[in-house]
Amino acid sequence: MENRKSLLEILREKGYRLTPQRMMVLEAIEASHDHISAEEIHARARRQYPYINISTVYRTLELLKENGLVTETDLGGGRFLYHPAGKAQHHHLVCRKCGKVRDIDIKVLDNLRDQLRAQYSFDAELEHIAIFGTCVRCEG
């Protein structure tokens, strides 16, 4: 878990306490091969520490977001998913009908970033976004 060490080291260098609960949240995020919700993180952490509170998970996620260690993706309908910021960057296509989420390469939006800069003198942060629409299966 080399990535975990670096996340812990970053938090330690910034003067944050490395509580067992914070370490369990980090471990759950990094053990996930995909994006993970706060509720899933909570469920995994409870296996080791049954008394962990969901509010602890949310506070830890906020701390990790503020320090640029995790990304949060809003998939609509109150669904937020997280993953380590160091993992491959990508965007998401979210079907409004069936809820299926498909990852797309970050380069797909490079032209948009360039156009926004050229036409509007605006440097857009397009690192991790969700684009909503309807998948071909649902269009039928």
Buried (B, 14 or more C-beta within 10 A) or exposed (E): EEBBEEBBEBBEEEEBEEEEBBBBBBBBBBEBEEBBBBEBBBBBBBEEEEEBEBEBBBBBBEBBBEBEBBBBBBBEEEBBBBBBBBBEEBBBBBBEEEEEBEEEEBEEBEEEBEEBEEEEEEEBEBEBBBEEEBBEEEEE
